[in-house]
Amino acid sequence: MAVTTAGPDGPNSYRRLRPDDVMKLRSDLWETVHAERAALVDDLAGLRSEQWATPSLCDEWDVLDVVAHLAATATLSPVRFVKEFLFAVQVLKR
Protein backbone atom coordinates (compact mmCIF):
# COMPACT_ATOMS: atom_id res chain seq x y z
CA MET A 1 0.00 0.00 0.00
CA ALA A 2 1.42 3.36 -1.00
CA VAL A 3 1.18 6.11 1.55
CA THR A 4 1.39 9.61 0.16
CA THR A 5 1.40 13.09 1.59
CA ALA A 6 1.16 16.59 0.22
CA GLY A 7 4.39 17.62 -1.39
CA PRO A 8 6.29 20.90 -1.07
CA ASP A 9 4.28 22.45 -3.93
CA GLY A 10 0.91 22.12 -2.20
CA PRO A 11 -1.77 19.50 -1.54
CA ASN A 12 -1.86 18.29 -5.15
CA SER A 13 1.86 17.54 -5.39
CA TYR A 14 2.22 14.18 -3.69
CA ARG A 15 5.29 12.17 -2.82
CA ARG A 16 5.57 8.55 -1.76
CA LEU A 17 6.54 8.09 1.86
CA ARG A 18 9.28 5.71 2.84
CA PRO A 19 8.43 3.07 5.47
CA ASP A 20 10.53 4.97 8.02
CA ASP A 21 8.49 8.12 7.33
CA VAL A 22 5.25 6.20 7.87
CA MET A 23 6.51 4.80 11.17
CA LYS A 24 7.50 8.31 12.30
CA LEU A 25 4.06 9.66 11.37
CA ARG A 26 2.38 6.84 13.31
CA SER A 27 4.63 7.45 16.29
CA ASP A 28 3.87 11.18 16.24
CA LEU A 29 0.16 10.47 15.90
CA TRP A 30 0.08 8.13 18.89
CA GLU A 31 2.17 10.55 20.95
CA THR A 32 -0.47 13.20 20.25
CA VAL A 33 -3.33 10.79 21.03
CA HIS A 34 -1.80 9.87 24.39
CA ALA A 35 -1.20 13.54 25.27
CA GLU A 36 -4.81 14.44 24.38
CA ARG A 37 -6.17 11.53 26.40
CA ALA A 38 -4.09 12.60 29.40
CA ALA A 39 -5.36 16.18 29.04
CA LEU A 40 -8.95 14.90 28.90
CA VAL A 41 -8.41 12.90 32.09
CA ASP A 42 -7.04 16.03 33.77
CA ASP A 43 -10.08 18.02 32.62
CA LEU A 44 -12.54 15.40 33.88
CA ALA A 45 -10.83 14.47 37.15
CA GLY A 46 -12.39 17.25 39.19
CA LEU A 47 -15.97 17.00 37.92
CA ARG A 48 -18.70 16.78 40.53
CA SER A 49 -21.69 14.42 40.16
CA GLU A 50 -23.98 17.12 38.79
CA GLN A 51 -21.34 18.08 36.19
CA TRP A 52 -21.19 14.48 34.94
CA ALA A 53 -24.96 14.70 34.45
CA THR A 54 -24.73 17.92 32.40
CA PRO A 55 -26.35 17.55 28.96
CA SER A 56 -23.79 17.37 26.16
CA LEU A 57 -24.01 18.58 22.59
CA CYS A 58 -24.96 15.00 21.64
CA ASP A 59 -28.74 14.78 21.71
CA GLU A 60 -29.97 12.91 24.82
CA TRP A 61 -26.42 12.23 26.10
CA ASP A 62 -24.87 13.71 29.20
CA VAL A 63 -21.15 14.17 29.85
CA LEU A 64 -20.88 10.70 31.38
CA ASP A 65 -22.42 9.09 28.26
CA VAL A 66 -19.95 10.88 25.97
CA VAL A 67 -16.94 9.94 28.09
CA ALA A 68 -18.11 6.32 28.28
CA HIS A 69 -18.45 6.28 24.49
CA LEU A 70 -14.94 7.72 24.04
CA ALA A 71 -13.49 5.17 26.44
CA ALA A 72 -15.28 2.26 24.77
CA THR A 73 -14.16 3.14 21.25
CA ALA A 74 -10.58 3.65 22.44
CA THR A 75 -10.39 -0.05 23.32
CA LEU A 76 -11.52 -1.34 19.92
CA SER A 77 -9.14 -2.67 17.31
CA PRO A 78 -9.48 -1.11 13.85
CA VAL A 79 -11.24 -4.23 12.54
CA ARG A 80 -13.63 -4.35 15.50
CA PHE A 81 -14.30 -0.62 15.14
CA VAL A 82 -15.32 -1.05 11.49
CA LYS A 83 -17.56 -4.02 12.37
CA GLU A 84 -19.25 -2.03 15.16
CA PHE A 85 -19.62 0.98 12.88
CA LEU A 86 -21.24 -1.04 10.10
CA PHE A 87 -23.57 -2.70 12.60
CA ALA A 88 -24.61 0.71 13.95
CA VAL A 89 -25.29 1.99 10.44
CA GLN A 90 -27.54 -1.00 9.77
CA VAL A 91 -29.43 -0.43 13.03
CA LEU A 92 -29.94 3.24 12.19
CA LYS A 93 -31.34 2.35 8.75
CA ARG A 94 -34.16 0.32 10.32
Secondary structure, DSSP 8 states (H G I E B T S, - for coil): ---EEEETTEEEEEEE--HHHHHHHHHHHHHHHHHHHHHHHHHHHT--HHHHTSB-SSTT-BHHHHHHHHHHHHTS-HHHHHHHHHHHHHHHH-
